[in-house]
Amino acid sequence: MQTRQTNKGTKSINYTLPAPIGGLNARDSLDMMQATDAITMDNYYPAETKVVLRKGYSHYVPLEAEIETLAEYKSPSQNRLLAFGGKTVFDVSTPTKVVDFEKSFLSNRWQFAQFKDRLICVNGVDAPYTYYFDDDEAVFKEASFSGTNLSANKLVNVCVSKKRLFFAEKGSLNVWYSEGVGEVQGNLVKFDLSTLVRRGGTIQAVGCWTQDGGQGIDDLTVFVTSEGEVLVYSGSDPGNADDWTLKGCYLISRPLGYRCLLEYQGDLVVLTVDGYLPLSKALPVSQANASSVSFSDKIRGLVLERTKSNASKEGWQGILYPDGGYGLFNVPAGGQFEQHIVNLNSGAWCRFTGIPACCWSLYGNRLYFGSKKGVYLFDDGYSDNGTEIKGTVRQAYTDLGSPLLKKIQLINPRTKASAKYALVIYTEMDFIDEDKDFKAQIGVAGLTKWNTAPWGSKWATLKGKIRSQWIANNATGFKASVVFKTKTKGNLIEWIDTGFRYETGSGIL
């Protein structure tokens, strides 16, 4: 940020404000935010040096079924994407050759884990299923698990830890694990947690806390209950007291659904009603490494707002998208969904809207989501399946380098885009939310044209070059917030910074 006198002896001052690369802030009060934070950041992503409009999505596989689970299967010779919906499961790996396995399941919401060459799937009401290849033929059939007093259809969650399968039993505090190391079927042994927990509840999830990002002797097995108790064990054999040690039982906030765990850089992130919490920051385990990203503290207010009325709804899920450089948390919001996005390098947050995603999965390093009309490919193209992407940013309030009363005469957003686009930009002063709206009209070549307005509505013809254009702005006050709105398709927009020209002193009112 730079302040300089344009002409000695005059009141006119130039000031350059970086775009809000600090991301969304739903924690601090308006007068305490950093100038590079944002009060609202919808569909714009905070990169390290600029703010970028998110890309769109396209219809990958249309289906007459709501897809509530996507699962990727990977082996040295095969890579498949399975979609669970309509009480059956589809192989949608090749959009033109969709395979319906023609099942009659009771639920479409499955949890799964791949162990060796098998994908193990459970949902708490249907029998467990396994997916694998026999020679070159895909097999999807009931899994062969047995055990004393085991009701296999009650297995609702699964993970791999210490070369064993661990299962959570729905509606109880029972955990089941493979009797033998490396087994993908066969006998399961019960491990009862009811004598160890203090809050009661049921077992929600099981996870492997690798700590160093790999698998080794220091890995910990983690059990999370519905009431927010976390039991951490070292060792590899729950049936051997000399090789199975309780490291501690800790209390965190209640987890969100059965898909409440996300592995990231050797850490386990728990989706809770209080935020997205890395266990390394919550539990005093001596072996734990501190997470490099402080996940959701900065958007805690937004998370609390969503969990207040949506905590029990389906759709909560976290996923990493390495090619995009961010983590994505899918959030039910009323009858729709939104996504909370974190830049994995900087820890800055934003929100994606307008994406009807029930569930997410990677497939071949690309990101896909399931919806009411099938499967969609995300981060593909510059429109939402042919419709415009709406982006709105309200930057944090700043005094523009001067505590004095000021009159802003001109603003100059420096942006870059791949094609012509329309922009509405204006300033709100002294914490007054003006919420100036727009009316869209279809313009040249199918682009969306914003209505002309007192605060300035301008076409930008950038075509890959940085554009600098001064726009009239008539606003007076002590602190200013930049509001940046776009609505476009077929375009990638980057916002770098904003220039201001203002006067201070007496006589400006």
Salt bridges, closest charged atoms under 4 A:
ASP28 OD1 - ARG27 NE 2.94
ASP37 OD1 - LYS298 NZ 2.73
ASP42 OD1 - ARG351 NE 2.84
GLU68 OE1 - ARG109 NH1 3.93
ASP91 OD2 - ARG80 NE 3.52
GLU229 OE1 - ARG198 NE 3.93
ASP237 OD1 - ARG164 NH2 3.63
ASP274 OD1 - ARG300 NH2 2.74
ASP297 OD2 - ARG27 NH1 2.70
GLU305 OE2 - ARG306 NH1 3.30
GLU314 OE1 - ARG109 NE 2.87
GLU338 OE2 - ARG306 NE 2.77
GLU338 OE2 - HIS340 NE2 2.84
GLU338 OE1 - ARG351 NH1 3.27
ASP380 OD1 - ARG366 NH2 3.62
ASP384 OD2 - ARG54 NH2 2.74
GLU428 OE1 - ARG394 NH2 2.99
ASP433 OD2 - ARG394 NH1 3.83
GLU434 OE1 - LYS436 NZ 3.27
GLU494 OE1 - LYS50 NZ 3.24
ASP497 OD1 - ARG414 NE 3.03
